[in-house]
């Protein structure tokens, strides 16, 4: 295939070279003449495994965007979306945070957009990092959804080529509901045989930054335990070995179904107890923060339920008291936390663990019991944070955090 790479920086150049090494004809461009010169004999200024070797053999042709759209099947846009220096993580956060700067990306796409409506137009595939909502707000007015996908890469600087060849999965966001463009499928099929996850562009934007920030949370968690181990005389390496062996519940997809906060006789109380211990030793309190986050998210759900109940002029009924499905145990139940928060706000409605009233109501499913996957009274609203309730005639189902098709 003829592949364009617009933006030859720390991400774009390694990707361009890796793509060429797989047999594709690659055309590259960068607005900076200094960056363009890196394709020549000027040494690459960063430690990036494999780049210098591939540079010695490259035949990538420098091609401005207007010419690139005439030649390429796919154009990967790897233009920077920088953050201000004060938000690069090397300084304390002393002011309100802000979004990335999309000026460079918008400018690059503006140069490509006029050709998108033409017959046989290139497929534009942006790989730059964007916050969720950026496409709808900043980029759709430029490119629409015509021949456009968002396919960010999950690579680490220093090992871009290796990671590009060996990803865990490929993410492709497209705003049309049809099958993916055959060109993007053919391209990634020529690079590796990893699975492709297709979603809408906004969700793809969320997955990209969510992936990165999940790594931060993971590192912060283990470093918090290291600080605690230092204070109490425990061995953090044995701790991490134990956690790494927990491949059923911790290093696994378990507990990754969005719904209510966790509960039971162990989880909340252990976090709260560790929060106390962290306070005793003046350690950053990730455990207390976890409980405050759990509480704040539950209050957000409570406020939403009250809002829907008021707007629909229907009573609010909470379904589920147990801390997990198909159980009657209520220890540490987030469903009970929800009910208690609602009572603080003046709610005096019904709270059932299995029975469902026959009168039209706003039903909030606080525990994902299978008995709640049922038919509800006509005129009701079901608020489903778990995404388990199917559509029902004359019943509005609101699946929290799940895009309406």
Buried (B, 14 or more C-beta within 10 A) or exposed (E): BBBBBBBBBBBBBBBBBBBBBBEBBBBBBBBEEEBBEBBEEEEBEBEBEBBEEBBEEBEBBBBEBEBBBEBBBBBBBBBBBBBEEBBEEEEEEEEEEEBBEBEBBBEBBEBBBEBBEEEEBBBBBBBBBBBBEBBBEBBBEBBEBBBBBBBBBBBEEBBBBBBBBEBEEBBBBBBEEEEBBEBBBEBBEEBEEBEBEBBBBBBBBBBBBEEEEEEEEEEEBEEBBBBBBEEEEEEBEEBBEEBEEEEEEEEEEEEEEEBBBBBBEEBBBEBBEBBEBBEEEEBEBBBBBBBEEBBEBBBEBBEBBBEBBEEBEBBBBBBBBBBBBEBEEBBBBBBBBBBEBBEEEEBEBBBBBEEBBEEBBBBBBBBBBEBBEEEBBEEBBBBBBBBBBEEBEEBBBBBBEEEEE
